[in-house]
């Protein structure tokens, strides 16, 4: 059964609220951080994130990204809390 548009909007709003707080934890156990930076700084920030939290240990990933009208990049990085 397809979700109603309102269900989708509520789910998106809930995710956005969670992304506004650095290190916020979702129901899936991942920690998420959202950044809005110019393209070169965004690339450097993502590289630093992967250097600090390697993909193999933390399952780190760029969860979402988009280019804003001014040219900045908004992106959300996710990772597990520990590399256990």
N, C-alpha and C positions, 0 to 999 in steps of 0.2 A: 504494500500500500504506500502510495506516495505521501510525503509530508506536505502539510499545508504551508503556504508561504510564510504564515506567521510563525510556524514551528522553526523553519529555516532561519528567519530573522532573529528569533530568540536565541537559537543555538549560536549564530554568528556573534550576537551581542555578548553572550556569555564568554565566548572565546576571546573577544576583543578586550573585555574587562580584565580577564586573566592575564593577557599579554601586556597590559599597561603597567603591571607591577613587576620589577625585575626579580627573577628567581621564583616566580609564582608557579605552583605545582598544580597540574591538571589532574583529573581522575585517573589518568593512565600512568602516573608515576614519573613523568618527565618534568624537568625544570625548564622553563622557557624565559627568554629575554628578547624584547623587541627593541630595535634600534632604528633611528632615522638619521641617515648620514649622507654626505655627498658620495658619489660613486667610488673615488679612490679610497676614501676613509672607510667606506663600507667594506670594500675588498680587504683592506688591512685588518679591520676588526674581525671579519670572518676568519681570516688566516690566523690571527692571534687566538681566537676562540678554539680553533681546531688544534693549534699547537698546545694550548693549555688542557684541553679536553679531547684527546685523540678519539677518532671515530671508533676504532677497534675496542677501546675500553669503555667508553661512555655512550656509545651509539649516537654520537653527536651528528646533527644535521641542520641544514637550513630548511626550516619547516615551510615557510612561506616568504615570498618577496614580491615587491612591486615597485615600479618607478613612478614617483609622484610628479605632478605637473611641473614643478620647479626643477626637476632633474635629480632630486635626492632619491635615495633608495630606502625604502622601509622594509625591514626583514626581521623575521623571528627565528632565533636559534634555539634548538632544544638539545637536551642531554639528560642522561641519567644522573641521579645525585651522587653516585659513587661508581667506581670501576670494578666492583666486586663481581 
